[in-house]
Amino acid sequence: MTVTFDVTAARAAFPALSGEQIYMDNAGGSQVLGTVADSIHSYLLKTNVQLGATYKTSKISTAAYDEAYKAAAAFINAQSDEISIGVSTTQLFQNLATALRFQPGDELIISKLNHEANSAPWVRIAERLGLTVKWWAASDPKNPRCDVGDLQTLLSDKTRLVAMPHVSNITGTISPVREIADAVHAYPRALLCVDGVALAPHRQVDVQALGVDFYAFSWYKVYGPHIAQLYASSRISDQVDSLAHFFKSGDSLDLKLNLASVNYELAQSLPEVVAFFGADPRATWAAMAAHEERLQEILLQFLASDDRITIIGEPSAHHEVRVPVISWVVRDIKSQRLVEAVEARSAYGFRSGHMYSHRLLKDVCGFDDVDDGVVRVSLLHYNTEAEVVGLVRVLKEALAELS
């Protein structure tokens, strides 16, 4: 049965979409659900107290906070003691790198497709402890991938951790995480750390099915507040030390890694994000993916039709191989110049640059001007086909002007 998606109903849930701006920079941060904003507003005006006390309002706030952790964990098929919620994915990975146990001689394998958030912590801890870093590169500069065959040439009995993206925030290509997890876990001490930031707004995440050891994403890119979430499997919880005060129990990942409680009013709003997906989340996610496939097909077909344009990433629009994070360069035209030409004649908002995937663009794709980088349009389920058709029209006009 074909799954239908009501984009008008979906857009109605996001107050910002009623304005003139057309949001196509969603990989940098999605728009926020109205229910999330209302929840934060209500909390601050009615129950903004310290948690853990026995008086009535504190009990209400504490219960809301606890329920948020349960909902946030269930969102990725985890238990509440397996997640930590913090200010950003970048900070959570830094905390994890500090807390994870290493031994002399350990090797870390880091994908060059990573956002720097999942590279810098491991590079720094390797420098501090004298560990070995192996870079997992890619052979195709136009469509770089996390190839399991390439990874297997780097794995050894000394491998302690492999760090990779579920989806590159440049290419949009979906990595075969389960296959990679199986390859990594063939080595006794090897752990897999996955950055799911670019995937989580587009697909349902199931950390059990993926077989990962660590998985992180940002709620502010999944229609929620500006906080992030890290999962660590309970099967390796004894390998993560606590960063907390000595009198803290360390019974949960959050108690180990969160140096203080996460922002109360933001965290307690997370059940509103989960509720957005309805009684049958699987069907909702499937409908969103099908809609997004139609959106990216419109843009990718246009980009492929112009021989001046090089797509950096998966050229196919099929939802099983990519999400609508679409990057490209135009021969003899600076990326930011094209962005500004579009902005001058329309309300479309997207960007250029390296998007913190500096190593990917410089070392794999061979860019000379990494700061100018690519043009990136990142779509979500609340974008419409008419918006993308309009973007194509404006891009044609801008390219004609700049040629």
N, C-alpha and C positions, 0 to 999 in steps of 0.2 A: 504494500500500500504506500502510495506517495505521501510523504509528510508535508503538510502545508505550514507556512509561516506567515503570521500576521504582523508585518513590519509596522503598520500604523498603530496597532495596540502596543507593541513593544516600545515604540518611540514615546508614547504617552506616559510611560513610567519615568522618563528622564526630563525634568523641567528645562534643562539647558537647551534641549533640542528645539524648543519653541522660538528661539532667537534666530538671527540672521546668519550667524557663523555656521559653516558646514564643516563638521569635525572629521578630519581624515589624518589626524596625528594620534590615533588612539593607542598605538603601541607605547607612546610616552605617558599615557594616562587616559583611562576611559572617563566618560561622563558618569555622574553619580545618580543613583536611583533616588527619586523623591522620598521614598520610604526611609532610606538611610539617613538623609538629611533631617527628616522629621524626627527620627529616633534620637539622633545626636542632640537636636534642639530640645526635645522633651527631657532627655537625661540631664542636660546642663541646668535646666530650669526647675526640675522637680526632685532629682535624686543624686545630685552632685556632691557625694560625701566619700570619705575614706572607707575602704572595704574592710570587712572582717570584724566589725564591732557587733554588739548584740542589740543595739537599738533598732527600731523598726526600719527606718530609711536605709541604714547600712545593710540590713538583711536583704532588702529589696534589690539594692545595687549589687551586692555580692552574688545573689542568685542570678541576676541578669548577666553578670560577667561570666559566671560558671557555665550558664547555658550557651553563651557565645562560644566558648571553647569547645563544647560538645558539638555544636552546629558546624563550627569551622573544621573540626577534625573529621566529622562525618562527610563533609563536602568532598574530601579526597579519600574516603574509606580508610580512615585512621582512627585511633583512639585518642582521647583528649590528653593523655599523659605522653603522647608521642609528638606533640606539636609545641612550638614556641611562637608567639606572636610578638613582633618587634617593629621598630620604626621603618625598616627597609630590608629588602633582600640583601643588599650590600652589607648592612650591619650584621644581619643574622649569619651570613657566611663568615664574616670576620670573627664573630663570637665562636662559631663552630670550629674554625681552624685553630683558635687558641685552646679550645677545650678538648679536641680530639687527641687521643694518645698515639704517639709515634715512637719508633725505635730507631737507633742508629742504622743507617743503610737503607732505610725505607725510600721507595721511589714514588713520585707523584706524576701522573699522566694528565696533562691539561690540554683540552681542545683549543685550538686557535680560532674556533668558531664562537667561543664564549664571549658574552658580555663581560667586561672586566670585573664585574662583581664576583664572578665565579673563577677568576684567574688570580687576581691580586692577593687574596688571602692565602692561597696555597703557595704562591711565589714567595711571599714574605715569611711564612712559617718555614719553608724550605731553607731560605737564607739564614734564618735565625737558628735553626737546629742542624744545619749542615746536611739536609736531605737532597736527593737528586730529583730534578725536574726533567721530565721528558715531554716534549711538545708533540701533540697529535695534530698534524696538519691535514691538508686535503690537496688532491692532485688537480682538481678542475677549478681554475680561478673564476669562471663564470657561474658555476653551480657547485660550490664547495659543500661537502657533506661529511657527517660523522660516520665514516665507513668502518664497519666492524673488522674487515680484513686488515685495514691499516692499523687499527688498534691492536690486533693480535700480535703484530710484529713488535709491539712495545711492551706488552704484558710480560711479567715474570713473577717468580716466587717472591721477589722483593717489592712488588707493587702493593702499595698501601691504599691509594685512592686514585680514582679516575673522575675528573670533573668535566662536565659537558653540558650543552644546552639541549632541552627537549626540542626547541625550535630556535634557530638563529633569529635574532631581532633585525638582521639585515636580509637574509635570504627567504625567510618564511617556510623553509623546508622542514618537514617533520622527521626527526631522527628515530631509528628503530630501537627505542630504549630497552624493550624487553630482551631483544636479541643481544644487545650490548651488555645488559645486566647479567645474562647467562654466561657470556664470555668472561666478564670480570670475575664472577663468583666461582669460576673454575680454579681460581687461585685463592688459597686459604685465608689470607689476611686482607684481600683487596675489597675495597668498598667503592660504591658508585654514588656520586653526588651530582644531582641533576638540577639545573636552573630551568624552572618551568614558567618563568615570567611571560615569555612570548607565546606560550601554548595555552595557559590557563584561561584567558578570556574567550577562547574559541572551542575548547573541547573539554569534556568531562574527564577529570583526573582520578585515577584509581591507583594509589601507590602500591596496593597489594598485587594487582595485576601486572604492574610495571616491574615489580621485583627490585625496586631501588632501595638504597640504604638511607639516602638523604634526598629531599626534594623541597624546593622553595618556590614561592611565587608572591606577587604583590597584589593585595586586595584592591589597591587604588587603580589597577588596570583591569579589575574584574568587577566594576560598577560600584565599588565600595569606598571606604575611607582610606586615608593615606597611611596605611600600615601594611605589614607583610607577614608571611607565615613560613616557618621551616618545619619539615617533618624529619624525624629520625626514627628508624625502625626500632621497636622494643627489643628485637633480637640482638642488637649491638649497643644497647643503652649503657652497658658496663664499660664500653670503650670511650665514653664521653664523660670527662670530668666536670665537676661543678665550678662555675665562676662566681657563685653566690657567696653570701656571708656564711661563716662557718656554722652558724646555728640553724641555717636553712636545711631542710631535709634532703633536697635533691631527688625527691621521689618521681618527679616528672621532668621532661625536657625543658619546660618553661622555667621551672625552679632552678635548673642548672645553668641555663643560658641567658635568661632575662635578668640583667643586673638590677632592675627594679620592675615594678609592674608596668605593663604596657598601658598606653593611654586608655583610661576607662571608658570615656564617652565614645571613642571610636570603636574599640573592641566590642562593646555591647551592642553595636548596631549590625554586626555581621550576620545574625540570623535573618535580617531583612534582605540581604543579598541572596542567601540560600533560598528564601521563600520565593524570590523572583522566578526561580526555575520550576515552580509549581509541584503538583502532586506526582507528576511523572517526569522527573528531570531528564531521564535518558531520551525521551521523545522530544523534549524542549531543545536539548543540545543537538540532536540529529537535525531538527528543523532549522536551527541556527546555522549549522554547518552547510546544509544544502543551500540556504539563502546566500551565505557568504561565498560559496562556490560560484554562484551566478554573478555576484558582484565582481569577484576577481577575474572571472573569465572576460568580462567586458574590457577591463583595463589591460589585462595581459595580451588580449588579441590586438588591441591598438598598439601597444609597445612593440609587439613582434612584427607588426606591419611596416615599421619605420626602420630602415637599415642604418640610420644614424644612432639608434638606441640599442644599448646592450643591457639586457636584464641580468641582474646579479642574483641568482637563485633559481629555483625550480620554475621552468617555463610553463609547465602544465597547471591548469586551474583546478584539477581534481582535489576534492577535499581530503582524500586519504593521504595525499603526499605533501600538501602545503596548506598554510593559513594565509589570509589576505594581508600579509605584511610584504609589500611589494617594493623592491628597490631597483633603481636603474641609473645609468649614466648616458649622457648624450655626447656624441663626438663633437669636440671643439666648442662645447658650451659648458660653462661652469654650472654645477648643480644648484648653488644658491642663486645664481642669476635666473635660472628657470623658475625656481620657487617664487622669487620676487616678481617676475613677469606675470605669473598666475595671480599672485596676491593683488597686483595692481589693477586687475580687471575682474575680480570675483571675490566671493566670500569664502573660498576654499582655504582651509588651514592644514598644511602638512609641512615637512621640513627637509633639510639636507644635512649632511655631516657623516660622522662615523658611528654615531649612536652608542658610544662606549665599546664598540667592537673594533677598536683600533688595530689590534694584531691581525684580525681577519682581513681588513682592507689593505693593510700595508704588506703583511708577510705572505698572505695567501693570494689575494687578488692583485697585488702588485701596484697599488695606487701610489702615485707620487704626492698628490695633494690629499692627504688623508682627512684633513680638517674640512675641506669642501666636500669630500666623500661622495655619497650617492644622493639621489633624490629618493625619498621614501614616503610612500602613501600607505597608511595602515588603517584598514577598514574594520568595522564591527557589524554585528547583526542589525544595529539600528540605522546603519546607512541604507540608502535606497538605490535601486537601479537607476532611477532618474538622476540622482546625485552623481553617480559614476559616469553616466552618459554625458552629463553636463561637464564633468571634469575633463573627459576626453576632448570635448569640443573646445574648452578653454586651453588645454594643452596644445592642441593643434594651432590655435591662434598664437599662443606664446612662442611656439617653435618657429612658426613662420616669421614672426617679428624678429627673433634672435638670429635667424639664419643669415 
